[in-house]
Amino acid sequence: MNRKVISFPTLSDYNTPIKFILEKLTDYEVRPSKQITKDTLELGSKHSPEYACLPFKYTLGNYIESLEDGAGIILQAGGGCRFGYYYELQQQILTDLGYEFEFYSLTDNDVNGIRSIYNTFKKLNPHIKKIKYLYYLLLTFLMIYFMDKIDIYIRKNIGFEIHKGSFDRIKNSMLTKFSKTKGFIDLIKNYLYYKKRFINIPLDKPKNCIKIGIVGELYTSMQPHSTYFLERELANMNVEITRFTNVTFLLITKRFKEKYYLRKIKKYCKYTLGSDAMENIARAKILIDKGYDGIIHIKPFGCTPEIGGMKILENLCNDENMPLMFLTFDTNTSELGIKTRLEAFYDMLNMRRNNEK
């Protein structure tokens, strides 16, 4: 065990801001987990209970790879569903496997708690000052907000770029710049600079392109490896994509929208359903009202909140005549099968449009 090396499970591009704040507020060497591969899932599944959901298996695989890579401290982000209780179980599994390490939940039981995050950093760095903590926390939140704003634009337009790879190249450059942020002014300047570069990317986008909205469980929504890069597959079909779930929503805006979402679907749902299940039903209604062509609901196998919301979501889409496809992911999910279903869904939406004309 190397107590001077700290690691955390990978989560798409959010590795950049997480690594940034850890480096600023601790004295540790920060090594994010390696990018997810099939080996990561196989490793996590081998040591996981069969009933555990896919995020449990992916993150456990990440932890094992990080510990094998020399990490001595592991961070877990917590969660709003039963994933928030996986902390103790994963810690026990890793201990039983013979690893020596320290394990911290970044947010304890309070997913959005500024104080609980501070308490965790205090354990990692007893000398940390509150003013420094708040400064870098706000700077990191702003970085995440800018990243999410850019991602929303990318999803809507990446399927129509004339020069393939333009969005990815500029995004990688932006993330590199963000990782070296010197302060608020520097971050804002870089955001405005890259925002302009993204807007100037040449597009060949028809006015009435196929539009698909993605709703579902938060981990599979934000971690592209867990869905076999579903959004990239849709972009290759020249589809405009909307996906609501991101870290900005989870940490900041979610608490302010709960009552609005419940009013939006009061005919179908009177209570929250755990995690983001109720929100996903309301999001589907928003997509319907905006005239989207179809909705894809994604979740890991055994995700209790999303299972509870699926029938309500199905009733809503049936009433509104909205095409809906459910995709469930687990260790036995076939990548080829997912691609085939996506192609069939896209073809059906095209045929539906032609029939309406």
C-alpha positions in Angstrom: 0.0 0.0 0.0 1.2 3.5 -0.9 -0.6 5.9 1.3 0.7 8.8 -0.9 -1.4 7.6 -3.9 -5.1 8.4 -4.0 -7.5 7.0 -6.7 -11.2 7.1 -7.6 -13.4 5.3 -10.1 -13.4 6.8 -13.6 -16.5 8.6 -14.7 -16.2 9.8 -18.3 -14.7 13.3 -18.6 -15.4 14.1 -14.9 -12.0 12.7 -14.1 -10.6 16.1 -15.0 -12.4 18.2 -12.3 -12.2 15.5 -9.6 -8.4 15.1 -10.2 -8.1 18.9 -10.2 -9.7 19.5 -6.8 -7.9 16.5 -5.2 -4.6 17.9 -6.3 -5.4 21.4 -5.0 -6.7 20.3 -1.6 -4.4 17.3 -0.7 -0.7 16.5 -0.9 -1.3 13.1 -2.5 -0.4 11.8 -6.0 -3.7 11.5 -7.7 -4.2 8.6 -10.1 -7.7 8.2 -11.5 -8.7 4.6 -12.3 -7.8 3.4 -15.7 -10.4 3.7 -18.5 -12.9 1.0 -18.3 -12.4 -2.1 -20.4 -14.1 -5.5 -20.6 -11.4 -6.7 -18.1 -12.6 -4.1 -15.6 -16.2 -5.5 -15.7 -15.0 -9.1 -15.6 -12.8 -8.3 -12.6 -15.6 -6.5 -10.8 -18.2 -9.2 -11.6 -15.9 -12.0 -10.4 -15.9 -10.6 -6.9 -19.4 -9.0 -6.7 -22.7 -10.5 -5.4 -24.8 -11.7 -8.3 -27.7 -9.3 -7.4 -25.4 -6.2 -7.4 -26.1 -3.7 -10.2 -23.7 -2.8 -12.9 -22.3 0.4 -11.3 -21.3 -1.8 -8.3 -19.4 -4.1 -10.6 -17.7 -1.4 -12.7 -16.6 0.6 -9.7 -15.3 -2.5 -7.8 -13.3 -3.4 -10.9 -11.9 0.1 -10.9 -10.9 -0.2 -7.2 -9.1 -3.4 -7.8 -7.2 -2.1 -10.8 -6.2 1.1 -8.8 -5.0 -1.0 -5.8 -3.0 -3.2 -8.1 -1.6 0.0 -9.6 -0.3 1.1 -6.2 -3.1 3.2 -4.7 -3.3 3.4 -1.0 -6.4 5.6 -0.6 -9.7 5.0 -2.5 -12.5 7.6 -2.8 -16.1 6.7 -3.5 -18.6 9.4 -4.5 -21.7 8.0 -2.7 -25.1 7.9 -4.3 -28.8 8.6 -4.0 -30.0 5.0 -4.2 -28.7 1.8 -2.7 -25.4 2.6 -4.3 -24.9 4.9 -1.3 -24.8 1.8 0.9 -22.3 -0.1 -1.3 -19.4 1.7 0.5 -19.2 -0.8 3.3 -19.8 -3.9 1.2 -17.1 -3.0 -1.4 -14.7 -2.1 1.4 -15.3 -5.6 3.0 -14.8 -7.4 -0.4 -11.5 -5.6 -1.0 -10.3 -6.3 2.5 -11.2 -10.0 2.2 -9.2 -10.0 -1.1 -6.2 -9.0 1.0 -5.7 -5.4 0.0 -4.5 -2.8 2.5 -6.0 0.6 1.9 -8.0 3.5 3.3 -11.5 3.9 1.9 -13.5 7.2 2.1 -16.9 8.1 0.9 -16.6 11.6 -0.5 -20.1 12.7 0.6 -20.9 10.3 3.4 -24.7 9.9 3.4 -25.4 13.4 2.2 -25.0 13.4 -1.6 -25.0 17.1 -2.0 -23.5 18.1 1.3 -20.8 20.8 1.2 -20.1 20.1 4.8 -19.7 16.4 4.4 -17.3 16.8 1.5 -15.3 19.2 3.7 -15.2 16.6 6.5 -13.8 14.0 4.0 -11.1 16.4 2.8 -10.3 17.2 6.4 -9.5 13.5 7.0 -7.2 13.6 3.9 -5.6 16.9 4.8 -6.1 18.0 8.5 -4.4 21.3 7.8 -6.9 22.4 5.1 -8.5 25.9 5.6 -12.2 26.4 5.0 -11.6 29.4 2.8 -9.3 27.4 0.5 -11.7 24.5 0.4 -14.6 26.7 -0.5 -12.6 28.5 -3.2 -11.5 25.3 -5.0 -14.9 23.7 -4.5 -16.7 26.6 -6.2 -14.0 26.7 -8.9 -14.5 22.9 -9.5 -18.3 23.3 -9.6 -17.9 26.0 -12.2 -15.6 23.8 -14.3 -18.2 21.0 -14.2 -21.0 23.4 -15.1 -19.0 24.7 -18.2 -18.2 21.1 -19.2 -21.9 20.1 -19.0 -23.0 23.1 -21.0 -20.5 22.2 -23.7 -21.6 18.6 -23.7 -25.2 19.5 -24.2 -24.2 21.4 -27.4 -22.0 18.5 -28.5 -24.8 15.9 -28.2 -27.1 18.0 -30.3 -24.6 18.5 -33.1 -21.8 15.9 -33.1 -23.8 13.7 -35.5 -23.6 16.4 -38.2 -20.0 17.5 -38.1 -18.5 17.7 -41.6 -15.0 16.8 -40.5 -15.3 13.7 -38.4 -13.5 14.0 -35.0 -13.7 17.8 -34.8 -15.7 17.9 -31.6 -13.6 15.3 -29.9 -10.3 17.0 -30.8 -11.4 20.4 -29.5 -13.0 18.8 -26.4 -9.7 17.0 -25.5 -7.9 20.2 -25.9 -10.4 22.0 -23.6 -10.1 19.4 -20.9 -6.3 19.7 -20.9 -6.7 23.5 -20.5 -9.3 23.0 -17.7 -7.0 20.7 -15.8 -4.4 23.5 -15.6 -6.9 26.2 -14.5 -5.2 29.0 -12.5 -8.4 30.6 -11.2 -11.9 31.8 -12.0 -10.9 34.4 -14.6 -8.6 31.9 -16.4 -11.4 29.3 -16.4 -14.0 31.7 -17.7 -11.6 32.8 -20.5 -10.9 29.3 -21.5 -14.6 28.4 -21.5 -15.5 31.3 -23.8 -12.6 30.6 -26.1 -13.6 26.9 -26.5 -17.3 27.7 -26.7 -16.6 29.8 -29.7 -14.5 27.1 -31.3 -17.3 24.6 -30.9 -19.8 26.9 -32.4 -17.6 27.5 -35.4 -17.3 23.8 -36.2 -18.8 23.3 -39.7 -22.0 21.3 -39.6 -24.3 19.7 -42.2 -27.5 19.5 -40.1 -30.9 19.4 -41.6 -33.6 21.5 -40.1 -35.8 18.6 -39.3 -33.4 15.9 -38.2 -34.4 12.8 -36.1 -34.3 13.7 -32.4 -34.0 11.1 -29.6 -34.0 11.8 -25.9 -32.1 9.6 -23.4 -33.4 9.1 -19.9 -32.5 6.6 -17.2 -30.2 5.6 -14.4 -27.4 8.2 -13.7 -24.3 6.0 -13.9 -25.1 4.3 -17.2 -26.2 7.7 -18.5 -22.9 9.4 -17.7 -20.4 6.5 -18.2 -20.3 5.8 -21.9 -18.4 2.4 -21.5 -21.4 1.0 -19.6 -23.7 1.4 -22.6 -21.2 0.5 -25.3 -21.0 4.1 -26.3 -24.7 4.4 -27.1 -24.6 8.1 -27.8 -21.8 7.7 -30.2 -23.7 5.0 -32.1 -26.8 7.4 -32.4 -24.6 10.2 -33.5 -23.2 8.0 -36.3 -26.8 7.7 -37.5 -27.1 11.5 -37.8 -29.4 11.9 -34.7 -29.7 14.9 -32.5 -29.4 13.7 -28.9 -30.7 15.1 -25.6 -29.6 13.7 -22.3 -30.5 15.4 -19.0 -28.5 13.6 -16.4 -25.1 15.2 -15.6 -23.1 16.2 -12.5 -24.5 19.7 -12.6 -28.0 18.4 -12.3 -27.1 15.9 -9.6 -25.2 18.3 -7.4 -26.9 21.6 -7.9 -30.1 21.8 -9.8 -31.9 18.6 -8.9 -33.1 19.8 -5.5 -34.7 22.9 -7.1 -36.7 21.0 -9.7 -38.4 18.2 -7.8 -41.7 20.1 -7.3 -41.7 21.2 -10.9 -41.2 17.7 -12.1 -44.0 16.3 -9.9 -46.4 19.0 -11.2 -45.4 18.1 -14.8 -46.5 14.4 -14.4 -49.1 14.7 -11.6 -51.5 12.6 -13.7 -49.0 9.7 -13.6 -46.9 10.1 -10.4 -47.6 11.8 -7.1 -44.4 10.9 -5.3 -40.6 10.5 -5.9 -39.5 7.0 -6.7 -36.0 7.0 -5.5 -32.8 8.2 -7.2 -33.9 9.8 -10.6 -36.8 7.6 -11.5 -39.5 10.2 -11.1 -37.4 12.8 -12.8 -37.0 10.6 -15.8 -40.7 10.3 -16.2 -41.0 14.1 -16.1 -38.1 14.4 -18.6 -40.0 12.1 -21.0 -43.0 14.4 -20.8 -40.7 17.4 -21.6 -39.3 15.5 -24.6 -42.8 14.7 -25.8 -43.9 18.3 -25.5 -40.9 19.4 -27.5 -41.8 17.1 -30.4 -39.0 14.6 -30.1 -39.2 11.5 -32.3 -38.4 8.8 -29.7 -37.1 8.1 -26.2 -34.6 5.6 -25.0 -34.6 4.5 -21.4 -31.4 3.0 -20.1 -30.6 1.3 -16.8 -28.4 -1.4 -15.3 -29.9 -4.8 -14.5 -31.6 -4.8 -11.1 -31.9 -1.0 -10.7 -34.8 -0.8 -8.3 -35.8 2.9 -8.8 -35.8 2.6 -12.6 -37.8 -0.6 -12.5 -40.4 1.1 -10.4 -40.7 3.9 -12.9 -40.7 1.9 -16.2 -44.4 1.0 -16.2 -45.4 4.6 -15.5 -43.1 5.7 -18.3 -44.6 3.2 -20.6 -48.1 4.4 -19.8 -47.1 8.0 -20.4 -45.6 7.2 -23.8 -48.5 5.0 -24.8 -50.9 7.9 -24.0 -48.8 10.4 -26.0 -48.1 8.0 -28.9 -44.3 8.4 -28.3 -42.0 5.5 -29.4 -40.1 4.2 -26.4 -37.3 1.7 -26.1 -36.0 0.1 -22.9 -32.3 -0.9 -22.8 -30.9 -2.9 -19.8 -27.2 -3.4 -19.3 -25.3 -6.1 -17.4 -22.3 -8.4 -17.8 -24.1 -10.6 -20.4 -25.4 -7.7 -22.5 -24.3 -8.1 -26.1 -22.8 -5.1 -27.8 -23.9 -6.3 -31.2 -27.4 -6.8 -29.8 -27.5 -3.2 -28.6 -26.4 -1.9 -32.0 -29.0 -4.0 -33.8 -31.7 -2.7 -31.6 -30.6 0.9 -32.0 -30.6 0.6 -35.8 -34.1 -1.0 -35.7 -35.3 1.8 -33.5 -33.9 4.5 -35.8 -35.4 2.8 -38.9 -38.8 2.6 -37.2 -38.6 6.4 -36.4 -37.8 7.1 -40.0 -40.7 5.0 -41.3 -43.0 6.6 -38.8 -42.1 10.0 -40.1 -42.6 9.0 -43.7 -46.0 7.5 -42.9 -47.0 10.8 -41.2 -46.0 12.7 -44.3 
